[in-house]
C-alpha cells in the first residue's frame, strides 16, 4: 500500500520535527549523565535535576498557552527552537571554560522545558489546521514513529560520541538540531492567518486556567488526562533512578546504558505503525483502554535488574513491552485530543496538559529521589512499579470515550469510532 501523502507543507514540518527528534535522541539522558560523570552528583541531585528543571519550566510556560493561542503558529515554533538552541549552547561553553555547574544545568533544563511546552502547543494547533481531519491519526503516527526511531538510533551513537569526544558533545548535537528545525519550519510556505479572537476566546482574568477547565469538563479528556499525568510522572521518574542504579551501582558503561534504552525503541516503530489499522478494527475507545492498561503493567520489572548481561536483557525486555504499548496509545490519544478540542482552545488545552505532565514528572521524580536517598534506587523503582498499577482504573468508566461534551466543539472535530488519524510526547 502506498504511503498517504499529507502535502509538501506537512513534509517540511515532519522533516523539521525529525531533525530535532534525532538531536534529542543523541542527547537522551545527557543531563543526568553529565551530573553523574562530571559533577559527581548522587541520587538526590540527579533526581532534583530531572524534577526541578521541568517544574520550573512548567511554571514559566503557564502564561504561554493563552499567548500562543492568539499568535501565528510558525513564528512561535521557530522562536521556541531558537530559544532551546541558545540555552543548550551555554553548556558546552561553560564546560570548555571549566565553569559548568549544577545550577546552570537546572536553569537550562527549565528553559528547554518551557520552550518545549510552547512549541508543542503551537505545533498541535498547526497540525490540526494543516491536515484533513481524516488524516490526523496518520500524521500523529508518523511523529510517533519518528520519535521512537530517533531514540533507537540516538542513544548508542550519543554514548559512543561521549566516550570519544567527551560528555557534552551530545548536548551540542541537540542544540544544533533545534537550529536546523527552525530553518526547516521557516521553509514552510503559505500564508498563515492570525487566529481571530471570538467571544469564547477573548482574554480574561481566568484565561490561564481555561485549558484545565475545558479538559475537566469533558469526560473523555478528563479520564485520559488523569491517566496520562499519573503514568508519565511515574515512568519518567524512573530515568534518573536507573541512571544511578545502572551507571553508579551496577557499573554499566555508558554505551550499555544507551543500548538498554535504544533497542526497545524498535517497539515504538511497531506500535505507531499498527495504530491506524488497530483503531480501524477495534475502535478508538477500546485501543485507548487496552493499550493504556498494558503500558502500565510492566514497570515493576525494573526493580529486578541485576548486574551483567542478565540485567541488560531485563531492562531491554521491560522497556520494549512498555514502549510498544506507549507508541500505540500516544498517537491515538493525540488524535482524540485534537478531535475533541475546538480550534480556539487547542493551544491552551495542550499547554495545560503539558504543564500538568511536567509538574507530575517533577513531583514523582523528586519523591523517587528522596526515597532512593533514604533507602535505595531499587526500592524507589519498586514503589513506582506498584503505584502505576492503579492507573488503568482511571480509564474504566464506560462513558469516558462516548458522547462528546464541552463547549463549541466544531463539527470537523467529530470523528466516528474509526479514528481519523494523527503525535506529544506526552
Protein Blocks (a to p, Z undefined) as FASTA:
>chain_A
ZZddebjklmmmmmmmmmmmmmmmmmgoklmmmmmmmnopafklmmmmmmmmmmmmmmmm
mmmmmmmmmpcfklmmmmmmmmmmmmmmmmmmmmmnopacfklmmmmmmmmmmmmmmmmm
mmmmmmmmmpcfklmmmmmmmmmmmmmmmmmmmmmmmmmmmmmnojklmmmmmmmmmmmm
mmmmmmpgcjdddddddfklgccfklmmmmmmmmmmpmklmmmmmmmmmmmmmmmmmmmm
mmmmmmmmnopafklmmmmmmmmmmmmmmmmmmmmmmmmmnojklmmmmmmmmmmmmmmm
mmmccehjklmmmmmmmmmmmmmmmmmmmmmmmmmmmmmpcfklmmmmmmmmmmmmmmmm
mmmmmmmmmmmmmmcmklmmmmmmmmmmmmmmmmmpmklmmccedehiafklpccfbdfb
icddZZ
